[in-house]
Amino acid sequence: MSEPVPLHVVASSQDAEAIVRRCTAAGWKAHRGFALLEPAWDLAERRMVAHGTVADDHTASQAVLAAARGSAIVAVASGQIALALASDLRRVGPLGHTPGRPEPEDGLDLDTEQRALLNRLAAGSTIAAAAEAEFVSLRTANRRIAAARKTFGVKTTREAVMIYIKHARG
């Protein structure tokens, strides 16, 4: 399978529903919940997207197991559970890929997480608020933004945001 499996941790049901709709439009089959009773271990060929709310460690472990078996994941979570789940899912594959959404053709060499953080900064969020909204630690957000600054060849986050706005939105 050439395209990455969709793995998402989002803060609201509305965000989750939008991603699940986009996945189903791209040929994925929606499955509510993360407990998968399929007898076969490898579920990649079934193109299943498991979705729901993750409020405890048990449900989080079910979501990670489903992802390891090849299922797409769209999880609604918050707080420490969301941070831990996002960290565990990153070990399975990249977060944030949505089927049917073309890769940006802005020529910027940024990954999905860098783009998400820069989008939030461009909208006026602080780095801490952007990190929380994207379910990454403040340290990880700072590292990703520093990498974006290095990519752009600038010294300040403000300069990086201005370049991002000019190229990605223009």
N, C-alpha and C positions, 0 to 999 in steps of 0.2 A: 504494500500500500504506500504510494508515494506521498500523499498528503498527510500531515500530522493529524492525530486524533484530537478533536476539540476537548480541551480541559479548561474549565472556568470555575472560579470562586467569585461570587458576586454578593452584593449587599442587600439587594431587594428582589422580591418575587417578580416584579415587572421586568427587571434586567434579565432574569433567568428565563422568563417566558419569551422574551424577544430572541434570545440566543437559541432556545429550543425550537422556535418557529423557523429560524434561519437554518438550523440543522435539518429539520424535517423537510424543508423545501429543497435541500441538497441531497435528499434521499436517505437520511438517517431515520430510524424508528425510535420514537419516544417511549421511555419506560420510567414510570414514576417510582421513585425509591432506588436504593442502592444495593439491596439484597437481590442477587441474580441467581435464579434457580436453574439456569441452563446447565445441562449435563456436560457439555463440551467446555474445556478450559479456555481455549482461544476464541474470543468473541469478535475479533476484528472483522471477520468476513460478514458478520450479521449487521454491522453498522448500527449499533444500538447506542442511544444517548440516555444514560440514567440521570435523572434530575430530581431534586427535592431539597428539603431543608436539612442542614447538618447542625444539630444543637448539642451533640455529645460526642465523646471519644469513640463510642461503639459505631455510631453512624459514620463518623469520619473514617474509621478503619474499613468499613464496608465500601465506602466511596473509593478509597485508595485501592482496595482489592479489585473492585470492578474496573478501575482504570488499568491496573496491571494486567487484567484479562483482555484488554482491548476495547473496552466500552468507553464512549465519550462521557464526560462528566460535566454537569452544570449544577453546582451546589450553591445554595443560599446559606451564608454563614456570617458570623460577626465575631469580633473580639479575638481572643487567643485561639479559639477553635479555628477560625478562618485563617489566621496566620500559620498555624500548624498544618492545616489541611493544604494550603497553598504550597507550603514548603515540601510536604510529602508528594504532592502531585507533580511538582517540578522534577522530582526524581524519576517520574514515569515519562514525562515529555514536557514540551513548552506550554506554558499557560497562555491563553488568549487567542488561539487560532480559532477562527469561525469559518466553517465551510461557506463557499459562495462569495466570500468577501475578498476581493482582489487585493494583492499586496500593493501598498502605496508606490506610485511611480514618481516620487518626488526627488529621487536620486540621493536621498539621505541614508547613510549607512547606520541605521538605528534598529534595535530589536523592538518587539512589541511592548515590552515593559518600559523601555526608555521613552517610547512614543506616548504611552499612557501617562507616565509621570509628567512629561513635558506638556501634554495637553492640559493636565490639571493645573500645572504652574501657569500656563498661558491664560487659564480661566480665572486666575487670581488666588489659587490655593497656596498655602505654605507647603514647604517640603514635608513637614510632619503630617499635615492633613492629606496631602497627596499619597504619602506612604500608607497611611491608614486606609484610605479609600481603595488603594490597589492591593491591600493585604500583603504588604511587604514591611519589613522592619525599617526603622529610620536609617539604620546603618546601610542596609541594602539599597534603599532609595538614594542615599548620598553617593554610594559607589556607582550606581547606574547613571546618575546625573553627572558625576565626575567623568565617567567614560564618554558620555555625550559631549561634554565640554572638550575633551581630548579629541574626539572625532571631528568636532567643528574647529578645533585649533583656537579656542578662546579660553580666557581665564575665569570669567564669572558666569554664574548660572543665568543671570539676566541676559547676558550676550547670547548664551545658548538658546534661551527661550525665544529671543528676538529672531535668531536665525531659523529656528524651528517654525515659528509663525510665518515667516517670509516664504519658506520653501514648502512646508507641508500644507499650509492653508491657502497659499497664493497660487 
